[in-house]
Amino acid sequence: MAARSGSAPAPPELLRAASEFLTLHHTEEQLGDPARRIAAVYAEIAEVGTYRHTREELVFGARVAWRNANRCIGRLYWHSLRVRDRRDVRDAEDVAEASADHLREATREGRIRALITVFAPDGPGLPGPRIWNEQLIRYAAYALPDGGVTGDPRNAGLTALARRLGWPGGPGTPFDVLPLVIQGGDDTPRWFALPEDAVLEVELAHPEYAWWRTLGLRWHAVPALANMCLEIGGICYPAAPFNGWYMGTEIGARNLADADRYDLLPRIADRLGLDTRTDRSLWKDRALVELNRSVLHSFDCAGVTITDHHTESRRFLVHLGREERKGRRVGADWSWIVPPISGSATPVFHRTYEAAVERRPAYVHHSDALARARGEALV
């Protein structure tokens, strides 16, 4: 957003977005006529080209953005989201420190709390900070001479970027925690190692197979998305890491199982003695179920909050019912809401959703943020 003098007209889209959000806030929270607040915001925009949300508006906007997230099955809990207001923080080092604090507060020794930390917004001539990582905790990917990868191939680009920025790399295991790559204001990106006490990980075992531990598998406890923009009333908060807690299939059916991620199904099937010569043996399905059992069992044994796809599917329909009774349309992307295993055994499979319903406030994936997460958008 370019700088403007106080006499220059404000962009119509900002005025419209601000008015719509303030009206929504006053209506849902039963705050009365929003006209006075809208007039004050219009005057602020006319003077400085932007406006500042009150604490109450920020909390409401962050929570409703979660409610509006079409790809999230866990929206039943939207009103419980805790909001850390760090809008005064712009410097990369301070963002890194506050992000580590976010993880500590969200983790609570395994009792995972839904949490968001909101850093400085974009303003006229003054961009807010950017966190390049897709999530606050991600695992590195090291290229091997034979073309393979040690670690999570999804993070190969960001790993290479971190190395170019001076990160020496970790010990070279499949689960080396990446540093945060943060850009403060107009600064170039810098890397910051996450303190050990900010990263809780769970070693994966199996309820029946003692040999499972020899696979050396683990996963981190907090899924804190970090590169999505929180948009509230026309204001963009480009650094606003937020988390709920994991659904087991996110780890066991995607992160560890996808062929372009850790691709563990062939390895597990081999250890299980399954016939992998033909897909008709359903070796992939059987290995996938055991991998997901391992994830749920291990998190439970470690006392770390996690949910399963059957429970969460039922809860999502509870959320739909509540929203419909309040007269609110619920958007949902079927391909994301239906779990990646046993889809037809869950109630969310057997109905359609309004995927085209997109509302603001929202958490938004901007193309430049996606490029940064791939290590592509060097400045």
Contacts in CASP RR format, 6 or more apart in sequence:
PFRMAT RR
TARGET T0000
AUTHOR 0000-0000-0000
METHOD contacts of the structure
MODEL  1
MAARSGSAPAPPELLRAASEFLTLHHTEEQLGDPARRIAAVYAEIAEVGT
YRHTREELVFGARVAWRNANRCIGRLYWHSLRVRDRRDVRDAEDVAEASA
DHLREATREGRIRALITVFAPDGPGLPGPRIWNEQLIRYAAYALPDGGVT
GDPRNAGLTALARRLGWPGGPGTPFDVLPLVIQGGDDTPRWFALPEDAVL
EVELAHPEYAWWRTLGLRWHAVPALANMCLEIGGICYPAAPFNGWYMGTE
IGARNLADADRYDLLPRIADRLGLDTRTDRSLWKDRALVELNRSVLHSFD
CAGVTITDHHTESRRFLVHLGREERKGRRVGADWSWIVPPISGSATPVFH
RTYEAAVERRPAYVHHSDALARARGEALV
1 49 0 8 1.000
1 50 0 8 1.000
1 122 0 8 1.000
1 123 0 8 1.000
1 124 0 8 1.000
1 125 0 8 1.000
2 124 0 8 1.000
2 125 0 8 1.000
3 124 0 8 1.000
3 125 0 8 1.000
4 10 0 8 1.000
4 49 0 8 1.000
4 124 0 8 1.000
6 46 0 8 1.000
6 47 0 8 1.000
6 48 0 8 1.000
6 49 0 8 1.000
10 42 0 8 1.000
10 45 0 8 1.000
10 46 0 8 1.000
10 49 0 8 1.000
13 234 0 8 1.000
14 45 0 8 1.000
14 49 0 8 1.000
14 50 0 8 1.000
14 234 0 8 1.000
15 42 0 8 1.000
15 45 0 8 1.000
17 233 0 8 1.000
17 234 0 8 1.000
17 360 0 8 1.000
18 38 0 8 1.000
18 41 0 8 1.000
18 42 0 8 1.000
18 45 0 8 1.000
18 51 0 8 1.000
18 233 0 8 1.000
18 234 0 8 1.000
18 235 0 8 1.000
19 38 0 8 1.000
19 41 0 8 1.000
20 233 0 8 1.000
20 360 0 8 1.000
21 57 0 8 1.000
21 61 0 8 1.000
21 232 0 8 1.000
21 233 0 8 1.000
21 234 0 8 1.000
21 360 0 8 1.000
21 361 0 8 1.000
22 34 0 8 1.000
22 37 0 8 1.000
22 38 0 8 1.000
22 41 0 8 1.000
22 57 0 8 1.000
22 233 0 8 1.000
23 34 0 8 1.000
23 38 0 8 1.000
24 64 0 8 1.000
25 31 0 8 1.000
25 34 0 8 1.000
25 56 0 8 1.000
25 57 0 8 1.000
25 60 0 8 1.000
25 61 0 8 1.000
26 32 0 8 1.000
26 33 0 8 1.000
26 34 0 8 1.000
26 37 0 8 1.000
27 34 0 8 1.000
28 60 0 8 1.000
28 64 0 8 1.000
29 56 0 8 1.000
29 60 0 8 1.000
41 51 0 8 1.000
44 50 0 8 1.000
44 51 0 8 1.000
44 52 0 8 1.000
45 51 0 8 1.000
48 124 0 8 1.000
49 123 0 8 1.000
49 124 0 8 1.000
50 121 0 8 1.000
50 123 0 8 1.000
50 124 0 8 1.000
50 235 0 8 1.000
51 235 0 8 1.000
52 87 0 8 1.000
53 61 0 8 1.000
53 232 0 8 1.000
53 235 0 8 1.000
55 85 0 8 1.000
57 232 0 8 1.000
58 83 0 8 1.000
58 85 0 8 1.000
58 87 0 8 1.000
58 118 0 8 1.000
58 232 0 8 1.000
59 83 0 8 1.000
61 232 0 8 1.000
61 361 0 8 1.000
62 81 0 8 1.000
62 83 0 8 1.000
62 116 0 8 1.000
62 118 0 8 1.000
62 230 0 8 1.000
62 232 0 8 1.000
62 240 0 8 1.000
62 242 0 8 1.000
62 361 0 8 1.000
63 78 0 8 1.000
63 79 0 8 1.000
63 81 0 8 1.000
63 83 0 8 1.000
64 78 0 8 1.000
64 361 0 8 1.000
65 230 0 8 1.000
65 231 0 8 1.000
65 232 0 8 1.000
65 360 0 8 1.000
65 361 0 8 1.000
65 362 0 8 1.000
65 363 0 8 1.000
66 72 0 8 1.000
66 75 0 8 1.000
66 78 0 8 1.000
66 81 0 8 1.000
66 114 0 8 1.000
66 242 0 8 1.000
66 363 0 8 1.000
67 75 0 8 1.000
67 78 0 8 1.000
67 323 0 8 1.000
68 331 0 8 1.000
68 358 0 8 1.000
68 359 0 8 1.000
68 360 0 8 1.000
68 361 0 8 1.000
68 362 0 8 1.000
69 75 0 8 1.000
69 362 0 8 1.000
69 363 0 8 1.000
70 331 0 8 1.000
70 332 0 8 1.000
70 333 0 8 1.000
70 336 0 8 1.000
70 355 0 8 1.000
70 357 0 8 1.000
70 358 0 8 1.000
71 333 0 8 1.000
71 336 0 8 1.000
71 337 0 8 1.000
72 336 0 8 1.000
73 247 0 8 1.000
73 312 0 8 1.000
73 313 0 8 1.000
73 316 0 8 1.000
73 336 0 8 1.000
73 337 0 8 1.000
73 339 0 8 1.000
73 348 0 8 1.000
74 247 0 8 1.000
74 312 0 8 1.000
74 315 0 8 1.000
74 316 0 8 1.000
74 319 0 8 1.000
75 316 0 8 1.000
75 319 0 8 1.000
76 315 0 8 1.000
76 316 0 8 1.000
76 318 0 8 1.000
76 319 0 8 1.000
76 322 0 8 1.000
77 114 0 8 1.000
77 244 0 8 1.000
80 114 0 8 1.000
81 114 0 8 1.000
81 115 0 8 1.000
81 116 0 8 1.000
81 242 0 8 1.000
82 113 0 8 1.000
82 114 0 8 1.000
82 115 0 8 1.000
82 116 0 8 1.000
83 115 0 8 1.000
83 116 0 8 1.000
83 118 0 8 1.000
84 98 0 8 1.000
84 102 0 8 1.000
84 105 0 8 1.000
84 115 0 8 1.000
84 116 0 8 1.000
84 117 0 8 1.000
84 118 0 8 1.000
85 118 0 8 1.000
86 98 0 8 1.000
86 117 0 8 1.000
86 118 0 8 1.000
86 119 0 8 1.000
86 120 0 8 1.000
87 118 0 8 1.000
87 119 0 8 1.000
87 120 0 8 1.000
87 121 0 8 1.000
87 237 0 8 1.000
88 120 0 8 1.000
89 95 0 8 1.000
89 98 0 8 1.000
89 119 0 8 1.000
89 120 0 8 1.000
89 129 0 8 1.000
90 119 0 8 1.000
90 120 0 8 1.000
90 128 0 8 1.000
90 129 0 8 1.000
90 184 0 8 1.000
90 185 0 8 1.000
91 129 0 8 1.000
91 184 0 8 1.000
92 129 0 8 1.000
92 182 0 8 1.000
92 183 0 8 1.000
92 184 0 8 1.000
92 185 0 8 1.000
92 187 0 8 1.000
92 189 0 8 1.000
92 190 0 8 1.000
92 192 0 8 1.000
93 190 0 8 1.000
93 192 0 8 1.000
95 119 0 8 1.000
95 129 0 8 1.000
95 131 0 8 1.000
95 182 0 8 1.000
95 184 0 8 1.000
95 239 0 8 1.000
96 180 0 8 1.000
96 182 0 8 1.000
96 192 0 8 1.000
98 117 0 8 1.000
98 119 0 8 1.000
99 117 0 8 1.000
99 131 0 8 1.000
99 136 0 8 1.000
99 180 0 8 1.000
99 182 0 8 1.000
99 194 0 8 1.000
99 226 0 8 1.000
99 241 0 8 1.000
100 194 0 8 1.000
100 195 0 8 1.000
100 198 0 8 1.000
101 117 0 8 1.000
101 198 0 8 1.000
102 115 0 8 1.000
102 117 0 8 1.000
102 136 0 8 1.000
102 224 0 8 1.000
102 241 0 8 1.000
103 136 0 8 1.000
103 137 0 8 1.000
103 194 0 8 1.000
103 198 0 8 1.000
103 199 0 8 1.000
103 222 0 8 1.000
103 224 0 8 1.000
104 197 0 8 1.000
104 198 0 8 1.000
105 113 0 8 1.000
105 115 0 8 1.000
106 112 0 8 1.000
106 113 0 8 1.000
106 114 0 8 1.000
106 115 0 8 1.000
106 222 0 8 1.000
106 224 0 8 1.000
106 243 0 8 1.000
106 244 0 8 1.000
107 198 0 8 1.000
107 200 0 8 1.000
107 221 0 8 1.000
107 222 0 8 1.000
109 200 0 8 1.000
110 200 0 8 1.000
110 221 0 8 1.000
110 302 0 8 1.000
110 303 0 8 1.000
110 304 0 8 1.000
110 305 0 8 1.000
111 305 0 8 1.000
112 221 0 8 1.000
112 222 0 8 1.000
112 243 0 8 1.000
112 244 0 8 1.000
112 245 0 8 1.000
112 246 0 8 1.000
112 304 0 8 1.000
112 305 0 8 1.000
113 244 0 8 1.000
114 242 0 8 1.000
114 243 0 8 1.000
114 244 0 8 1.000
114 245 0 8 1.000
115 242 0 8 1.000
115 243 0 8 1.000
115 244 0 8 1.000
116 230 0 8 1.000
116 240 0 8 1.000
116 241 0 8 1.000
116 242 0 8 1.000
116 243 0 8 1.000
117 240 0 8 1.000
117 241 0 8 1.000
117 242 0 8 1.000
118 230 0 8 1.000
118 237 0 8 1.000
118 240 0 8 1.000
119 128 0 8 1.000
119 129 0 8 1.000
119 237 0 8 1.000
119 238 0 8 1.000
119 239 0 8 1.000
119 240 0 8 1.000
120 128 0 8 1.000
120 129 0 8 1.000
120 237 0 8 1.000
120 239 0 8 1.000
121 128 0 8 1.000
121 235 0 8 1.000
121 236 0 8 1.000
121 237 0 8 1.000
121 238 0 8 1.000
122 128 0 8 1.000
122 235 0 8 1.000
122 236 0 8 1.000
122 237 0 8 1.000
122 238 0 8 1.000
126 185 0 8 1.000
127 185 0 8 1.000
127 186 0 8 1.000
127 238 0 8 1.000
128 184 0 8 1.000
128 185 0 8 1.000
128 238 0 8 1.000
128 239 0 8 1.000
129 182 0 8 1.000
129 183 0 8 1.000
129 184 0 8 1.000
129 185 0 8 1.000
129 238 0 8 1.000
129 239 0 8 1.000
130 182 0 8 1.000
130 183 0 8 1.000
130 184 0 8 1.000
130 185 0 8 1.000
130 189 0 8 1.000
130 227 0 8 1.000
130 238 0 8 1.000
130 239 0 8 1.000
130 369 0 8 1.000
130 372 0 8 1.000
131 180 0 8 1.000
131 181 0 8 1.000
131 182 0 8 1.000
131 226 0 8 1.000
131 227 0 8 1.000
131 239 0 8 1.000
131 241 0 8 1.000
132 158 0 8 1.000
132 161 0 8 1.000
132 180 0 8 1.000
132 181 0 8 1.000
132 182 0 8 1.000
132 183 0 8 1.000
132 189 0 8 1.000
132 227 0 8 1.000
132 372 0 8 1.000
132 373 0 8 1.000
132 375 0 8 1.000
133 158 0 8 1.000
133 178 0 8 1.000
133 180 0 8 1.000
133 181 0 8 1.000
133 226 0 8 1.000
133 227 0 8 1.000
133 373 0 8 1.000
134 154 0 8 1.000
134 155 0 8 1.000
134 158 0 8 1.000
134 225 0 8 1.000
134 226 0 8 1.000
134 227 0 8 1.000
134 373 0 8 1.000
135 223 0 8 1.000
135 224 0 8 1.000
135 225 0 8 1.000
135 226 0 8 1.000
136 180 0 8 1.000
136 194 0 8 1.000
136 222 0 8 1.000
136 224 0 8 1.000
136 226 0 8 1.000
136 241 0 8 1.000
136 243 0 8 1.000
137 177 0 8 1.000
137 178 0 8 1.000
137 194 0 8 1.000
137 199 0 8 1.000
137 220 0 8 1.000
137 222 0 8 1.000
137 224 0 8 1.000
138 152 0 8 1.000
138 154 0 8 1.000
138 155 0 8 1.000
138 158 0 8 1.000
138 177 0 8 1.000
138 178 0 8 1.000
139 151 0 8 1.000
139 152 0 8 1.000
139 155 0 8 1.000
139 174 0 8 1.000
139 175 0 8 1.000
139 176 0 8 1.000
139 177 0 8 1.000
139 178 0 8 1.000
140 151 0 8 1.000
140 152 0 8 1.000
140 155 0 8 1.000
140 159 0 8 1.000
140 162 0 8 1.000
140 169 0 8 1.000
140 170 0 8 1.000
140 172 0 8 1.000
140 176 0 8 1.000
140 177 0 8 1.000
140 178 0 8 1.000
141 149 0 8 1.000
141 150 0 8 1.000
141 151 0 8 1.000
141 152 0 8 1.000
141 153 0 8 1.000
141 154 0 8 1.000
141 155 0 8 1.000
141 156 0 8 1.000
141 157 0 8 1.000
141 159 0 8 1.000
142 149 0 8 1.000
142 150 0 8 1.000
142 151 0 8 1.000
142 159 0 8 1.000
142 172 0 8 1.000
142 176 0 8 1.000
143 149 0 8 1.000
143 156 0 8 1.000
143 160 0 8 1.000
144 150 0 8 1.000
149 156 0 8 1.000
150 172 0 8 1.000
150 173 0 8 1.000
150 174 0 8 1.000
151 173 0 8 1.000
151 174 0 8 1.000
151 175 0 8 1.000
151 176 0 8 1.000
151 262 0 8 1.000
152 174 0 8 1.000
152 255 0 8 1.000
152 261 0 8 1.000
152 262 0 8 1.000
153 260 0 8 1.000
153 261 0 8 1.000
154 260 0 8 1.000
154 261 0 8 1.000
155 178 0 8 1.000
157 374 0 8 1.000
157 375 0 8 1.000
157 376 0 8 1.000
158 178 0 8 1.000
158 181 0 8 1.000
158 373 0 8 1.000
158 374 0 8 1.000
158 375 0 8 1.000
159 178 0 8 1.000
160 375 0 8 1.000
161 181 0 8 1.000
161 189 0 8 1.000
161 375 0 8 1.000
161 378 0 8 1.000
162 169 0 8 1.000
162 178 0 8 1.000
162 179 0 8 1.000
162 181 0 8 1.000
162 191 0 8 1.000
163 169 0 8 1.000
165 181 0 8 1.000
165 189 0 8 1.000
165 190 0 8 1.000
165 191 0 8 1.000
166 191 0 8 1.000
167 179 0 8 1.000
167 191 0 8 1.000
167 193 0 8 1.000
169 176 0 8 1.000
170 176 0 8 1.000
174 262 0 8 1.000
175 201 0 8 1.000
175 218 0 8 1.000
175 219 0 8 1.000
177 194 0 8 1.000
177 199 0 8 1.000
177 220 0 8 1.000
179 191 0 8 1.000
179 192 0 8 1.000
179 193 0 8 1.000
179 194 0 8 1.000
180 191 0 8 1.000
180 192 0 8 1.000
180 193 0 8 1.000
180 194 0 8 1.000
181 189 0 8 1.000
181 190 0 8 1.000
181 191 0 8 1.000
181 192 0 8 1.000
181 372 0 8 1.000
182 189 0 8 1.000
182 190 0 8 1.000
182 191 0 8 1.000
182 192 0 8 1.000
182 239 0 8 1.000
183 189 0 8 1.000
183 190 0 8 1.000
183 372 0 8 1.000
183 379 0 8 1.000
188 379 0 8 1.000
189 379 0 8 1.000
199 220 0 8 1.000
200 220 0 8 1.000
200 221 0 8 1.000
200 222 0 8 1.000
200 304 0 8 1.000
201 218 0 8 1.000
201 219 0 8 1.000
201 220 0 8 1.000
201 221 0 8 1.000
202 218 0 8 1.000
202 219 0 8 1.000
202 220 0 8 1.000
202 221 0 8 1.000
202 298 0 8 1.000
202 299 0 8 1.000
202 302 0 8 1.000
202 304 0 8 1.000
203 213 0 8 1.000
203 216 0 8 1.000
203 217 0 8 1.000
203 218 0 8 1.000
203 298 0 8 1.000
203 302 0 8 1.000
204 212 0 8 1.000
204 213 0 8 1.000
204 215 0 8 1.000
204 216 0 8 1.000
204 217 0 8 1.000
204 218 0 8 1.000
204 219 0 8 1.000
204 294 0 8 1.000
204 295 0 8 1.000
204 298 0 8 1.000
205 212 0 8 1.000
205 213 0 8 1.000
205 294 0 8 1.000
205 297 0 8 1.000
205 298 0 8 1.000
205 301 0 8 1.000
206 212 0 8 1.000
206 290 0 8 1.000
206 293 0 8 1.000
206 294 0 8 1.000
206 297 0 8 1.000
207 293 0 8 1.000
207 294 0 8 1.000
207 297 0 8 1.000
209 271 0 8 1.000
209 272 0 8 1.000
209 290 0 8 1.000
211 271 0 8 1.000
212 294 0 8 1.000
215 264 0 8 1.000
215 267 0 8 1.000
215 268 0 8 1.000
215 271 0 8 1.000
217 256 0 8 1.000
217 264 0 8 1.000
217 294 0 8 1.000
219 246 0 8 1.000
219 251 0 8 1.000
219 255 0 8 1.000
219 256 0 8 1.000
219 295 0 8 1.000
221 246 0 8 1.000
221 299 0 8 1.000
221 304 0 8 1.000
221 305 0 8 1.000
222 243 0 8 1.000
222 244 0 8 1.000
222 245 0 8 1.000
223 243 0 8 1.000
223 244 0 8 1.000
223 245 0 8 1.000
223 246 0 8 1.000
223 250 0 8 1.000
224 241 0 8 1.000
224 242 0 8 1.000
224 243 0 8 1.000
225 241 0 8 1.000
225 242 0 8 1.000
225 243 0 8 1.000
225 363 0 8 1.000
226 239 0 8 1.000
226 241 0 8 1.000
227 365 0 8 1.000
227 369 0 8 1.000
227 370 0 8 1.000
227 372 0 8 1.000
227 373 0 8 1.000
228 240 0 8 1.000
228 242 0 8 1.000
228 363 0 8 1.000
228 364 0 8 1.000
228 365 0 8 1.000
228 369 0 8 1.000
229 236 0 8 1.000
229 237 0 8 1.000
229 238 0 8 1.000
229 240 0 8 1.000
229 363 0 8 1.000
229 364 0 8 1.000
229 365 0 8 1.000
229 366 0 8 1.000
229 369 0 8 1.000
230 236 0 8 1.000
230 237 0 8 1.000
230 240 0 8 1.000
230 242 0 8 1.000
230 361 0 8 1.000
230 362 0 8 1.000
230 363 0 8 1.000
230 364 0 8 1.000
231 237 0 8 1.000
231 360 0 8 1.000
231 361 0 8 1.000
231 362 0 8 1.000
231 363 0 8 1.000
231 364 0 8 1.000
232 360 0 8 1.000
232 361 0 8 1.000
233 360 0 8 1.000
233 361 0 8 1.000
234 360 0 8 1.000
238 366 0 8 1.000
238 369 0 8 1.000
240 363 0 8 1.000
242 363 0 8 1.000
245 305 0 8 1.000
245 306 0 8 1.000
245 307 0 8 1.000
246 299 0 8 1.000
246 305 0 8 1.000
246 306 0 8 1.000
246 307 0 8 1.000
247 306 0 8 1.000
247 307 0 8 1.000
247 308 0 8 1.000
247 309 0 8 1.000
247 312 0 8 1.000
247 339 0 8 1.000
248 292 0 8 1.000
248 295 0 8 1.000
248 296 0 8 1.000
248 299 0 8 1.000
248 306 0 8 1.000
248 307 0 8 1.000
248 308 0 8 1.000
248 309 0 8 1.000
249 292 0 8 1.000
249 308 0 8 1.000
249 309 0 8 1.000
249 339 0 8 1.000
249 340 0 8 1.000
249 341 0 8 1.000
251 295 0 8 1.000
252 288 0 8 1.000
252 291 0 8 1.000
252 292 0 8 1.000
252 294 0 8 1.000
252 295 0 8 1.000
253 288 0 8 1.000
253 291 0 8 1.000
253 292 0 8 1.000
253 339 0 8 1.000
253 340 0 8 1.000
253 341 0 8 1.000
254 261 0 8 1.000
254 340 0 8 1.000
255 261 0 8 1.000
255 262 0 8 1.000
256 262 0 8 1.000
256 264 0 8 1.000
256 291 0 8 1.000
256 295 0 8 1.000
257 263 0 8 1.000
257 264 0 8 1.000
257 265 0 8 1.000
257 288 0 8 1.000
257 291 0 8 1.000
264 287 0 8 1.000
264 291 0 8 1.000
265 283 0 8 1.000
265 284 0 8 1.000
265 287 0 8 1.000
265 288 0 8 1.000
265 291 0 8 1.000
266 276 0 8 1.000
266 287 0 8 1.000
268 287 0 8 1.000
268 290 0 8 1.000
268 291 0 8 1.000
269 276 0 8 1.000
269 283 0 8 1.000
269 284 0 8 1.000
269 286 0 8 1.000
269 287 0 8 1.000
270 276 0 8 1.000
272 286 0 8 1.000
272 287 0 8 1.000
272 290 0 8 1.000
274 281 0 8 1.000
274 283 0 8 1.000
274 286 0 8 1.000
274 287 0 8 1.000
275 281 0 8 1.000
275 283 0 8 1.000
276 283 0 8 1.000
288 341 0 8 1.000
289 341 0 8 1.000
292 341 0 8 1.000
295 306 0 8 1.000
296 306 0 8 1.000
296 308 0 8 1.000
299 305 0 8 1.000
299 306 0 8 1.000
300 306 0 8 1.000
309 339 0 8 1.000
309 341 0 8 1.000
309 342 0 8 1.000
309 343 0 8 1.000
309 346 0 8 1.000
310 342 0 8 1.000
310 345 0 8 1.000
310 346 0 8 1.000
312 339 0 8 1.000
313 339 0 8 1.000
313 346 0 8 1.000
313 347 0 8 1.000
313 348 0 8 1.000
313 349 0 8 1.000
314 346 0 8 1.000
314 347 0 8 1.000
316 337 0 8 1.000
316 348 0 8 1.000
317 347 0 8 1.000
317 348 0 8 1.000
319 330 0 8 1.000
320 330 0 8 1.000
323 329 0 8 1.000
323 330 0 8 1.000
324 330 0 8 1.000
329 354 0 8 1.000
329 357 0 8 1.000
330 353 0 8 1.000
330 354 0 8 1.000
330 357 0 8 1.000
331 353 0 8 1.000
331 354 0 8 1.000
331 355 0 8 1.000
331 356 0 8 1.000
331 357 0 8 1.000
331 358 0 8 1.000
331 359 0 8 1.000
332 353 0 8 1.000
332 354 0 8 1.000
332 355 0 8 1.000
333 353 0 8 1.000
333 355 0 8 1.000
334 352 0 8 1.000
334 353 0 8 1.000
334 355 0 8 1.000
337 348 0 8 1.000
337 353 0 8 1.000
338 346 0 8 1.000
338 348 0 8 1.000
338 349 0 8 1.000
339 346 0 8 1.000
339 348 0 8 1.000
343 349 0 8 1.000
344 350 0 8 1.000
368 377 0 8 1.000
371 377 0 8 1.000
END
